[in-house]
Amino acid sequence: MIKVVGLGPGHSDYIIPMAVQAISEASVIIGYHYYFQFIQHLVCPDALCIGKELSEEEKRAEIAIQHALEGEQVVVIGSGDASIYAMASIVYQKVAEQKLDIPVETVPGISAFITAGSKLGAILGHDFCCISLSDLMTPWTTIEKRIHAAAMGDFVTGLYNPKSKKRYWQLGALKTIYLKYRPKTTPVAICKQLGRAEEEIKITTLAELDIDEVDMFCVVLIGNSQTFKYKDHLITPRGYLNRKPETGQEIQQASFKEILDNIPPHTLANDALWAAIRCIHTSGDFEYINYLETSKHAIATWHDYLKNGGTIVTDVTMVAAGITKAYTAKYNNQVICLLNDKESLQLAEKEGLTRTQAGIKLAAKKYPNALFVIGNAPTALIEIADQIKEGILSPTGVIGAPVGFINVIESKERLKTISHIPYALITEKRGGSNFAAAIVNAAFTLEEAKL
């Protein structure tokens, strides 16, 4: 039987009961000779203790197997956890390669980076990884790839074997790489001789990390982009105070914030910007900040009009459906669409008009001061623009977002020539009922805009 036992970072208080029992029952104990000082009080007087040098890991595994085959209760000791950069790997590998029928068990220990994490407070509060900088058995090219991946992935990083007399340059190379991905102020902790009388912990930053202060008895912890220092503690938030939104309203507000944080350069006034954000939210396309055009204070004007119960006229039912019912119910707004009205159908047939054009023409007579919202039919927008130009119609405003290829641009160019009526439009051939409704909803909710 072979038990590979982790002793923790050094102090006897860090040795778990399972390890204490395994050591006290062992007839043969094998390990780096330096570690025996930490378990002398646990070793059976008749036990054979075999100490080896740091570089003799393979030899230790072979000796363990030899004594186990002789029927001994063998313990292979190592610092920290036996399965993390320690003896477990080579022992299991040797047993597997030789296809031996020897029971092998790993007795866990408290690893150096776990100890460092507890002493620092909460640096391991979110995703983390560990990297050994020793290139004695792993090519530097492989280690370098892992360094780039960890830095780019924003992992809190624990560094094992950060430096020795012969391996003095690797930590400096890692620092250079991490500075390409992390802020210079990223917290870094140098943790030396953890759990021992010589224990020393220094908190610094990535930019100020002094390589000369690190040696082979250190584990180095590098925070991620969110890690911060408070008093003597390093804290990496997990996100408890920034949970993902769950309700529809929370998700929508989070979406608006995401848009605002990533919006392209623009010259829009705040009320128009809010309408653009709603259009971007509708489309998922940041370019819509360049496609919205409004007259001065149009959205703000409509906000006051709608809050006072103003009437909305739309060209098609899809626009009406897209206007949030909670807003119209709150302010008692009428949303009028005469597309399928009997009188409109008769007018269309009589004058040779499109149904939408006839509906708008009829609505202009019945609701001359309404906010006219066109999301589909360029002929409807042309009808409105022409009536305004002729002095027949004086609405509170016009939203022009017809989409398509025939008469679309021409209808919007007509609207642009009107200077005394507030307007908003989606330029070029873009638009649609959803954008027309989004602009109306922006006017309703202007008070919610945090710009």
N, C-alpha and C positions, 0 to 999 in steps of 0.2 A: 504494500500500500504506500502510495506517495501522496502527501498533502503539500500543496504549494500555498504557503501562508504569508499574507500581508501583515506587516507589523505597524502599519500606520506611519506617520511622519517622524516618530522618534520617541516621544514621551510615552511612558507606560500607560497613561490614562487613555491613549488613543488605540491601544490594542484591544480588540473586541473579545468577548468571552469565548467564542468559538476558536479563536487563535490561541488563547491562553490554554484551553483544553488540549488542542492538537500538539502544542509544544511540550506540555507537561507529560503527555503520553508517548512522545517520540523516543525511539531507541537510537535513532541516528538523525542528526540535524546538520544541514549543509547550507552554507551561504557565504556571502562576502564577509570577511573576518570582522570588519568594522561594526557590523550589525549585532554581533553577539553580546556586546556590552548592554544592549537594551533588553535582553531576555535572560540574563544570567539567573535572575531570581525565579525563573519559571522552569528552567531546565532540570530534568531528573539527574541526580548525581551519577547514575550509571550510564547516561546517554553519551554517545560518541559525537563530538562536535567537530566538524570539518570546515575550516575557514579557507576561502580562496580569494583571489584578487578580482578586481572589477572586470577585467577582460576575460575571465575564465567561466563565463556563463555556460557555454557548451560543456565544458569539463564537469561543472557542477551537476548538470542534468545527467551526464553519463554515470557519475558516481552514485547519484540518487537511484538510477535504474539498477545498477549493480547491487546495491544493498537491498533494494526492494525485492529483487529476484532471489535474494538469500533469506527472505522472510522477515526482514526488519520493518518496523514502523518508521517510515522515513518522512521527515519534514524538510522542505526546501524553503528557506526564509528569504524575504526581500522587503525593502521598505515600501511604504505606501500600500497600494493594492497590488496583489500578486499578479493580476491579469492586465495591468496597465503599465506598459514599458518595463515589464519585470519578468520573472522566471517562468511563469505559467506557460507562456507561448513555446519556449524552447523545450520544456519538459514534455508537454503534450505532443509536440512535433516529433521528438525523438521516440517516444513510445509508439506513435502512429507509424513512423517510418519503419520501425523494426517489427511492427505488427505484434506487439507484446500484449499479453493478457494480464496487465498490471492495473489494478484499480487506481485511478488518479482523481484527486479532488482539489478544487481551489477554495481556499478559505479567504474570504474578502478582507480587505483592510481599507483604511481611510487614506485615499490618495492625496498627494501633495496639493493638487489644484483644488480638491474639495476642502482641504484644511485652509488653504489660502482664501478660498471663497467665503468660508465661515468667519475668518478673522477680519476680512475686509467688509463684511456685512451682507451685501446682496449683489455682488457683481455678476453672479451666475444666475440672475433672475430670468434671463431669456436664453435663446439658443446659443450654444457655445461649442467649441471644439478644442482639441489639444493637438499640438504639433511638436514632434521631437526634431531638434536642429542637428542631431548627430548624423553625420554622413558616413559613419564608419561602415554601416551595412546597407544604407539607403542612399542611392545616388543623389547628389545635390539637385540635379535637374528635376527629379521627382519631388523633392522637398520644396523646391521653388514653385512648382505648379500648385502644390497644396497651399503654400503661403498666399499666392495670388488668389486662389479660390476662396480661402477663408477671409482675406481682406475685402475682396469684392462682395462676398456674401454677407458682410457686416456681422460676422460671428464674434462674440467675446472669445478671446483666444488665450489658452494656457500654453506656455512654452516650456517643454521639458528639455533637458540637456542644452540649455541656451548658450553655454560657453565653457571652455576648458583651456588649458595651456596651449594645446595644439589646435583647438577649434575656436579661434578668437575672432573670426571675421563674419561668421554666419548671422549673428544677431544684428550686426550693422547692416547687412544686406536685407534682412527682413524689415528692419526699421525703414529703410529707403522705399521698399515696396509698399509698406502700410501707409506711408505718408502720401502715396499716390491716391489712396482710397479713403483715408480717414482724416478728420480735422487734426491740426497740430496739437490742439488742446485735449485730444482723447486721453482719458486717464490711463495710467500704466502703474502697476504695482510690482515692485521687486521684493520677493518673499524669500528670505534666506534662513536656512536651518530651522524650518518650521517644526514646532513641537519640542525643540531642544533648548538648552540653556542659552545657546548663542543666537536664539531667534531674533531676527531683525526684519522689519517691514518698512519699506519706503514707498510712498506714493508720489509719482511725478506725472509728466505728460509725455506723449509720444515724441514731440519735438525735443523735449529736454531729457529724454532717456539717455543716461550716461552708461555706455557699454562697459566701461571699466569698473563699474560698481557691481557687475554681475559675475558670478562664478558658477562652478559645477554644483554647488550646494543650493542653488536658487531655482525657484520656479517663477516665471514672469507671467503676469496676467495683463492682457490688453483689453480695455473696454470696447464696446461697440459705439456707434455714432450717438446712441442715446444715454450712455453711461455718464453719470455725474458724481461729483464728490460732495458729501455733506459731512462736515466735521472730519472725523477720521475714517469715514465709511465711503465705499464705492457702491453705487446703486445703479442697477440696470433695470429700468421699468419693463414689466411684462405686458402692460397694457390694461391693467385693471381700471385705471382712471381714464382710459381712452377706448372703451369698448366699441365695437362696431355698432352702428345704429340698427335698431330692430323694427321700429314702426315705420309705416310709409312716410310719415312726416319727417322722422329722423333721417331716413335714407335720402329723401329729397334734399333736406338741408345740407347733409354731408356732401351730396353731389354738387350742390351750388358752391360750397366752399372749395371743393376740389377744382371746379371750373375756374373760380376766381383766383386760386393760387397758381394756376397754370395758363392763364389767359394771355394771348399774344399782345404785343404793344398796340395801343389804340388811342384815339382822341375823343372817345365818346363821353358825353356828359353822364352823370350818375343814373338818371332815369332811363336814358337810352341804353346804358351799359346793362342795367337790370333786365331790360327786354332782350338784349343780345345773349345774356346768360341763360335766359329761359329758352331761347332758340337753340343755343348750343346744347342745352340739356335735352331738348326734343330730338335733335339730330345726331348727337354724339360727335359733332364736327366743329372743332374750334374755329374753322375758317368762317363760320357764320357771323363772327364779330365784324368781318369785312363786308358782309352782305346785307346787314341791317342799316337802313338810312331813315332818319327821322327829322322832322322839323323841330325847332327849339322848344323844349319843355312839353313836347307832345304827350309823353307818357305821364308826366306829372299832372298835366291838365286833365287827362282822362281819368286819372286816379280820383281826383276830386269829383268829377262828373259821375263816375260809377258809384262812389260811396254815397252819393246823394240820390241813388235810385235811377240813374240814367238808363235809357233804352239802347239796346244793341240790335242792329239789323245785320243779318248775314246773308250771303248769297246762296249757301248750300247747308243742308242739315249737318254735314260733317263738321263744319266750323262750330255750329251751335252745340254739337255733342262734345266738342273739345273744350268748351268754356266750362270751368269748374262750377258745378251746381251749388256747392257750398257757398261760393261767393255771391252768386245771383240770389240765392235764398236769403243770405244774410242782409243784403242791401235792397232786396225787393226789385231787382232789375228784370225787365222783360227782354227776352231774346227772341227776336222776330225773324222768321224765314218764310217768305211767301212763294218759294219755289213751286210748291204743289198746290198753291191756293187756286180755287176755281176761277176767281176774277183774273189772276195772273195768266192762267192758261188761255182764257178768252182773249186777253190783251195780246199775248204772244201770237195767237192765230190771226187776230185782226190786223196787227201791224207788222207781221212778219219778223218778229223778234225771237231771240233765243228765250228759253224758259227762265233762265237766271236773269237775263236782261229785263224781261217783263216783270219778274218778281221785284227787282230792285227799283224799277221805274214806278211800280205801284207803291212800294214801301216809301219811296221818296215823297210821295204825295201825303201818305198817312203819318209818316214819322220824320218830318223834314229836319229836325234837330238831333236826330239819333247819331250814335257812333256807328258808322258803316264799316263792316268788316268783310273783305273779299278774299277768299282763300282758294278759289277754284276758277272762276270764269272771268277772263279778260274783258269780255263784252260787258259784264256788269260793272267793272271798274271804269271802262270807257264811258258808260252811261252816267255814272256818278260825276266823273271829271267834266264831262260836257255840260251837265246840268249846273255844276258849280260855276263854270266859266260863263254860262249864259245868265247867271244870277238867279236861277230858278231854285237852287238848293243851297242851303247854308248849314251843313251838319256840324256837330261837335268835333268831328274828326273822321278821317278815312284811313283804314289799314288796308294796304294793297299787297296781297301775296299770291296772286294767281300764278299757276305753274304751267309750263308747256312750251309750245313752239310758235303757235299762230297768235299774233296780236298781243302776246304777253309783254314783250319789251315796250311796244308802242303804248300799251295801256299805262304802264308805270311811268313812262316819259311824260304822259299827259298829267299824271298826278304830281310829278316834280315841279310842274310849272305853276302850281297853286301855292301862293305864298301866305294867304290870309286864313287858311284852314289848316289846323294841325294834321299832320299825316305821318305815317310810318309805312315803309315798304321793304320787301325783300327784293334786292336788285337782280338784274339779269333774268334768266329763265327759271331761276330757282323759286321755291316757295311751296305752297300747299296749305290745305286746311289746318293742318297741325301747327304750322308756324303762325298763321293768322290768329288761331286760338291762343297760342303761347304768348303773343304780344298783348292780347286782352288780359290774360291771366297775370302778366307782368304789371299791367296797370292796376289791377285789383290789389296786388300784393306789394306795391312799392314800399309800404311802410316796413315790410319784412327785410328789405334789402339792407345788408350790412356791407357797404362798399367803402 
